[in-house]
Amino acid sequence: MQAWFPILARWNGRIVYYDGFAGPGVYSEGEDGSPLIALNAAKSHDYQPGTELVFVFVEEHEKRAKNLQQVIEKEALPGNFRCRVIDKEFETALGKTLDYVEKEGLDMAPTFAFIDPFGIKGLPFFLIERLLGNAKCEVLITFMDSTIERFVSELPGQVNELIGNSSASSVIRSSKDRITKARELYYNSLKGVAEFV
């Protein structure tokens, strides 16, 4: 983030940080959550006049979303920062954004999407593919390989949806090293839609 914000802001009038599973903002032991880490990274740079930094924080749990909103409101943010907390599921929130961009024929602003799920649910590969179909969009994904290894037999449909491969769950189940196979399949899916993985 320290590198991404100033580099992209140098050439673009608006950039977006999109946090798909934002959490409450601050955790029980006082640790900053990803929204504050991103905001602090962005605040540490100077920007060209007129540059707008948009922060979208998606948190599906209403109580956490409210807490995050309160945490952000206490932050001393520059006037060119725009923050929005959305209390919906990641899949719904990102899907609506992409639908709007496509319907209106808009070019999406350069976007860094941090996608750090709590498991394997709600992160369908087709959404990642749609997001990466926009120029200057990047994703950082926490890939829950141990969760896949644990639930590949019980949740084959979710595993297939996550990886973007209709036979992923059966391939992983039959592998001697399920974690390595899950990573390999996801990597291959990403290589099909991203220039760099």
N, C-alpha and C positions, 0 to 999 in steps of 0.2 A: 504494500500500500504506500510505503514511503516513496517508492519510485513511480508507481502508477499515477498517482494524483498529479504531480507536477508535470510529468511527461505528456499525459493526455490533455491536461488543461492548457498547455502551451499552444496546442494546435486546434482546440475546440472550445466553443463558447459555452457549452454545457456538457458536463459529464455526470454519470450516474453510478452510485454505489447501491447495489441491491442485495439485501441480506434476507435470504429465504427462510431462515429459522432463527429469528433474532433473539428470542429469550427475553428475560425481564430487564436487561440493561446492566444490572449489578447483581452478583450472586450472593448467597448467604454469608460467605466469608469475606465479602467486600470486594471480590475480584471484579474488574470491569468485564462486561460481556463484549461480544464482537461489535455491537453498535458504537460503544464508547471508544473502543480501540480504533475503529475506522474514523470516527470524528476527530479524535486526537491526532491521528496520522495526517488527516487532511488539514487540520488547523496549523500544523507545523510548517506550512509553506505559504509563500506569497503568490498571488495569482494576478493575471492581467485584469485590468478594469473591465467589468462587464461579464466576467466568467462566472457561471452559475454552477454550483455543486449541489446535486440532488441526491438525497439519501432516502431510500425506501426500505423500511424495516417491516418485514412480514412476520407476525407472530399469531398463530391460530388460537392460543389460549387467551381468553379475554382478560383475566387477572394479570397475566404476564404483560400483555399488550398495554394495559393501563399503567402498570408500574414503569414500563419502558417509556411511555409518553411523559410521565412525571419526571423521570431521570433526565430525559432530553431537555425538558423545559427548564431544568436547573442549570444546564450547560450555557456558558457564555459563548455563543456561536457568532461567527462573522455574518454580516448582512447578506452575503452572497450564498449562504448555505440554506437549503430548503430541505426540511425533514418531514417525512410522512410515515406514520405507523399504521399498518393495515392489519386488522384482526380477522384474518381469513386464513384458510389453508394455503400453503405455498402453491400447490397445483392450481387452485382457483384464482389466486391473485395474479400469478405470472401469466396464466392462460388468458385472463381478461386484458391484461396489458398488451400481450402480443396480438390478440384479436383486434384491439383498438388500432394499434400501429398498422396492421395489415389492412384493415377496413378503410382507414383514412389515407392509405398510401404514403405513410410517413417514413422517414428514415429515423431509426432509433439512435438516440445519442450514444456515444461510446459508454459502454456499461461494463462494470466489474461486478459479477454476481458471485457472492459468497454463499454456498449452499452446504450447510452443515446439519444434516438431518439427525434425528434421534434414533433412527432405524432405517428400514428399507421402504417404508410406506410413503406414498405421496410425492415421489420423485421420478415420474415416468420419463424415460429417455426421449420420447418424442418432444417433450418441452425443452430439454437441453438442446436438441437438434434445431428446434424453431428459434431459440434464442441465439445460438451460434450461427444461424443463417443470416444474421444482421452483421454488417461490417463493424469492426472495432468493438465487438462484444467478447468478453472473456469470462470464464467460469473457474472457480476454485471449489472443488467438490470433495467433501469428506466421504470416502467410499467405505461403507461398513462391511468389509469382507468377512469379518468374524460372525456378524449377524446373518449374512447370507449363508455361510457354512452351517450355522445352527438351524436355520429355518427353511433351507432350500427344499426339503421334502414336504413340509407343512404348508408353505406359501409359494408354490411354484409359479403361479400367475404373477405375483408381485415381483418375484425375482426376474422373470422374463420381461416384465414391463420396465423395471429399473434398468436392466442391461440393454434393452432394445433388441432382443433376440428371442424369437419364439421357442427356441430349443435350449436356451441357456440353462434352465433348471435341470434338465435331463443330462446335459453335458457335464455340468458341475457335479451332480450326484454320482455319475459314473467315473469321476476322476479320482486318482489316488491322492492328489493334493487339491482339495476343493478351493482353498483360499487362492492359491496361485492361478487356478483355472478361472475363477471368478474375476480376478484382476485382469487376466489376459483377455477374456471376453469383453469386459468393459472398455479396456484400452482399445481393442479392435473396433468397437462401436464408435468410440470417440474419434478414432483416426478416420472414420468414414465421414465425419461432419466437421472436423476441426483441422486447421492447417498445422497447428502444433499441439502436442499432447505431452 
